Amino acid sequence: MYHFFAYLSKMKYIRRWSLMRNTQEENIKEHSFDVALIAHGLAVIANTYFHTKYNPLEVMALGLFHEAGEVMTGDMPTPIKYFNPKIQSAYKQVEQMAVVKIKEMLPYTMQESYQPYLCHENHQAYHLVKAADKLCAYIKCIEEMKSGNQEFFKARQKIRRELEENFQEPEVRFFMEEFLPSYELTLDELN
């Protein structure tokens, strides 16, 4: 008996943003879908407008599995996770061990098929997933503030600054200019 899929289904119980009051709770399963959706979009944008050759389906799979290790480790709050390089390094090791353990929940003959998505740090398109992850954090801040939750005001400023300083890829800039403003609108305005 293999536990891989049943174990990953538990992602719905791992809350994100645990140190902040949320008007809408978010779990890592929902977050992974959002990251996969935007990472796929970034790959399509890059291929369509900037003549790259990403495989959007592969990028989407990277996004879908990018938090798989957290089903074992939980979602470490950012202030702790990045407090200092020693903690960050130690946590990265714990995450890597968790991903290996999860991969071993598959039959040996299937493990190679999941390896690139679970152990993704060196994948040539992983930077698209990192950008999508940061965009999703920013979108979460927008949504919380639209609901009147000022708890996310500083996080929104910080994440916007990080997007502008650390993600210079043209596909990210394109997404921020052409798609991100829509998240500020109400459903009636979107229609």
Secondary structure, 3 states (H helix, E strand, C coil): CCCHHHHHHHHHHCECCCCCCCCCCCEHHHHHHHHHHHHHHHHHHHHHHHCCCCCHHHHHHHHHHCCCCHHHHCCCCHHHHCCCHHHHHHHHHHHHHHHHHHHCCCCHHHHHHHHHHHCCCCCCCHHHHHHHHHHHHHHHHHHHHHCCCHHHHHHHHHHHHHHHHHCCCHHHHHHHHHCHHHHHCCHHHHC
